[in-house]
Amino acid sequence: MFQDFTGAFGSSSLLPEVELAIARSYVEEKAWDSAERAYNSWLERFGTNDQRPVVEFNRAWINY
């Protein structure tokens, strides 16, 4: 569902939150490599977003 959103509404102001939800879904599935790739991609695309500290923390947590 989130992937569909990103394809249909690629310029939405909600895109950073949706992509963060995608990364968290990988964490829930314990797909650590996919989660790390998703967090890294998020940081590259939305590095100035207010959610950056959350993403940095979550990325550090999955690597712990």
C-alpha positions, -999 to +999 in steps of 0.1 A: +000+000+000+028+024+009+047+015-023+015+023-043+013+057-026+049+066-035+042+057-071+010+075-074+018+106-053+056+110-058+055+148-051+032+147-021+043+165+011+035+133+029+061+113+010+088+115+037+064+101+063+053+073+039+089+063+031+097+063+068+067+040+073+081+017+046+115+016+064+097+008+097+078-020+081+111-036+072+122-034+108+090-051+119+098-079+094+133-081+108+146-074+072+176-055+085+194-050+052+162-037+035+156-014+065+191+000+064+188+006+026+154+024+032+168+046+060+199+055+039+178+063+009+155+084+031+184+104+044+197+110+009+163+122-003+149+140+028+180+149+048+167+183+058+133+170+070+123+174+107+122+135+110+160+132+104+168+126+141+143+098+142+158+082+111+193+086+124+183+069+157+164+041+140+193+035+116+217+033+146+194+009+164+191-016+136+229-016+134+233-022+171 
